[in-house]
């Protein structure tokens, strides 16, 4: 059984239409409703960039990664 993920719009009347295709006709299906994340507007994104650009303080450094694990050779 394959899982189908759709994005759909709930109309002003509160009705959600889900076109699933004929392969799902005359079958029982389970539907889970998950609200979509709000889409950020361009102004919000630009403000995010303005407030975070150049915010890093300090140096970038990579901590010691340790030694490689020694394994027996594959035969």
Buried (B, 14 or more C-beta within 10 A) or exposed (E): EEEEEEEEEEEEEEEEEEEEEEEEEEEEEEEEEEEEEEEEEEEEEEEEEEEEEEEEEEEEEEEEEEEEEEEEEEE
